[in-house]
Amino acid sequence: MSASPYTGDVEVGGPAQVRELPGLTISKLAVSEMANNAYLLRAPNGEALLVDAAAEPDRLRQFIGDADVRTIVTTHGHWDHHRALPQIAEATGAVTVAHAADADDLPVPPSRTVQHGDTLTVGDQTLEVVHLRGHTPGSIALIWRGPEGAGVHAFTGDSLFPGGVGNTQQDPVRFESLINDVEQRLFDVLPDETWIYPGHGNDTTLGAERPHLGEWRQRGW
């Protein structure tokens, strides 16, 4: 029996969804009362990278399974995205990564801090770090440009969702910063078919969201 097609729709307490792509297997799990998404990126050689050890360490350990997690990336410093980081970092021995501007908000000091344009690897695949300032000072996205047939994939934390950018608490300066970065560093440089994996909720694509950028600017959130 073949696996269900990947949609990105996951529920807290429910099973992970798994997407097999050339060069990388992407798994998505929802955890906690905040319905945080955690993503496991696994290369063909078994090496893996975890995006956001958000909560429920026992479920995350089960989610990881036998994957060789070498790196744990925290997309930003908000508490709901790193509650399981101490346990998962200890269990895996992985290098912990975050942007320097959010490093002090994490329960585990990052082994490595990154900035815009840096790269991370998982097996033989490369992920680009994109700094998106506004939801928090150090929010980052990870961009994977897969081999032919795999497409482009962006793990955006709480900076970009279906229907808008992340919460900036009605601060016009933070909102302007975030929407400028999202527009210039994602929409202006990545194709419409780029798949967006957000920190909460369902996935989307840049093409689905692009027509609404003007509306988002006008409404201010």
C-alpha positions in Angstrom: 0.0 0.0 0.0 1.5 3.3 -1.0 1.9 6.2 1.4 -0.7 9.0 1.2 0.4 12.0 -0.9 2.0 14.8 1.0 -0.3 17.8 1.6 1.3 19.4 4.7 -1.9 19.1 6.7 -1.0 17.7 10.1 -2.7 17.7 13.5 -1.4 17.7 17.0 -1.5 14.1 18.2 -1.7 12.8 14.7 0.9 11.2 12.5 3.7 12.9 10.6 3.4 13.5 6.9 6.4 12.4 4.8 7.5 13.8 1.5 10.1 11.8 -0.5 12.0 14.1 -2.9 15.2 13.6 -4.9 18.0 14.3 -2.5 15.9 14.8 0.7 13.0 13.3 2.6 11.0 16.0 4.5 8.8 14.9 7.4 6.4 17.3 9.2 4.9 16.8 12.7 2.6 19.1 14.8 3.2 19.3 18.5 2.0 21.2 21.6 -1.1 23.3 22.4 0.4 25.9 20.1 0.3 23.5 17.2 3.9 24.0 16.3 5.4 22.4 13.2 8.7 20.4 13.5 10.4 19.3 10.3 12.9 16.5 9.9 15.1 16.8 6.8 16.8 13.5 6.0 19.4 12.9 3.3 19.9 9.6 1.6 22.9 8.7 3.7 20.8 9.0 6.9 22.2 12.3 8.1 19.4 14.6 9.2 18.5 18.1 10.3 15.7 19.1 12.6 13.9 22.4 12.2 12.4 23.6 15.6 12.5 21.2 18.5 9.3 22.9 19.6 7.8 20.7 22.3 6.9 17.1 23.4 10.4 15.7 23.4 9.2 12.1 23.6 7.1 12.5 20.4 10.1 14.3 18.7 12.4 11.4 19.6 9.9 9.0 18.1 9.6 11.3 15.1 13.4 11.3 14.6 13.6 7.6 15.0 16.9 6.2 13.6 17.8 9.4 11.7 21.3 10.7 12.4 20.4 14.2 13.5 23.6 16.3 13.1 21.9 19.7 13.3 19.0 21.3 15.1 18.0 24.7 13.7 15.7 27.1 15.8 14.0 29.5 13.5 13.5 32.1 16.1 13.6 32.7 19.9 10.0 32.5 20.8 9.4 30.0 23.7 7.0 27.8 21.8 9.6 26.9 19.2 12.3 25.6 21.5 10.8 24.0 24.6 12.2 20.5 23.7 15.6 21.8 22.5 17.5 20.8 25.7 16.2 17.2 25.6 16.6 16.7 21.9 20.0 18.3 21.7 21.2 16.0 24.6 19.6 13.0 23.0 21.2 13.6 19.5 24.4 15.4 20.3 23.5 17.6 17.4 25.0 21.0 16.6 22.4 23.6 17.7 22.0 26.6 15.3 20.2 30.0 15.5 20.7 33.6 14.5 22.9 35.5 16.9 20.1 38.1 17.4 17.8 35.5 19.0 20.5 33.4 20.7 20.0 34.8 24.2 16.3 33.7 24.1 17.1 30.0 23.7 17.3 27.5 26.6 20.5 26.1 25.1 23.2 28.4 23.9 23.6 27.8 20.1 26.7 25.8 19.1 26.7 27.9 16.0 25.2 31.2 15.2 24.3 32.1 11.6 23.6 35.2 9.6 22.0 36.0 6.3 23.6 34.1 3.4 25.2 31.4 5.5 24.7 27.8 4.5 24.0 24.6 6.4 24.3 21.0 5.1 22.4 17.8 5.6 24.2 15.0 3.9 25.2 16.2 0.4 22.4 18.9 0.3 22.8 22.6 1.1 20.4 24.9 2.9 20.7 28.7 2.6 20.0 30.8 5.7 17.7 33.8 5.0 17.4 36.5 7.7 13.8 37.8 8.0 13.7 40.7 10.5 10.5 41.6 12.2 8.7 38.8 13.9 11.8 38.6 16.1 15.2 40.3 15.5 16.8 37.0 14.6 14.1 35.1 12.7 15.5 33.0 9.9 14.2 30.8 7.0 16.0 27.9 5.4 15.9 27.5 1.6 16.6 24.2 -0.1 17.1 24.3 -3.8 16.8 20.6 -4.6 18.2 18.7 -7.6 16.3 18.5 -10.8 12.7 17.4 -10.1 12.8 18.3 -6.4 11.9 22.0 -6.7 12.6 24.8 -4.2 11.5 24.5 -0.5 11.5 27.2 2.2 11.1 26.6 5.9 9.9 30.0 7.1 9.3 29.7 10.9 6.8 32.4 11.9 7.8 34.9 9.2 5.5 33.7 6.4 2.3 31.8 6.5 -0.7 31.2 4.2 -2.4 34.6 4.2 0.3 36.8 5.5 3.6 37.5 7.3 4.2 36.8 11.0 2.8 38.7 13.9 4.6 42.0 14.6 2.3 43.1 17.4 0.9 46.0 15.4 4.3 47.7 15.4 4.5 49.5 12.1 8.4 49.5 12.1 8.6 45.8 12.7 5.9 45.1 10.1 7.7 47.2 7.5 10.9 45.4 8.2 9.4 42.0 8.0 7.3 42.5 4.8 10.3 44.2 3.1 12.6 41.2 3.9 9.9 38.6 2.9 9.3 40.4 -0.4 13.0 41.1 -1.2 14.6 37.9 0.1 11.8 35.4 -0.8 9.3 36.6 -3.3 11.8 38.6 -5.4 14.3 35.8 -5.8 12.4 32.5 -5.6 10.0 31.0 -8.1 6.2 30.7 -7.6 6.4 27.0 -7.2 8.5 27.4 -4.1 6.9 25.3 -1.3 6.5 27.1 2.0 6.7 25.2 5.3 5.6 27.5 8.1 6.1 27.3 11.9 2.4 26.6 12.5 -0.5 25.4 10.3 -0.7 24.4 6.7 1.8 24.8 3.9 1.5 27.1 0.9 3.5 28.2 -2.1 4.9 31.6 -3.0 2.7 31.6 -6.1 -0.4 31.2 -4.0 0.6 34.1 -1.8 2.2 36.5 -4.3 -1.0 38.2 -5.5 -1.8 39.3 -2.0 1.4 41.1 -1.1 -0.2 44.5 -1.8 -3.2 43.7 0.4 -0.8 42.7 3.3 1.1 46.0 3.0 -2.2 48.0 2.9 -3.7 46.3 6.0 -0.4 46.5 7.9 -0.2 43.0 9.2 
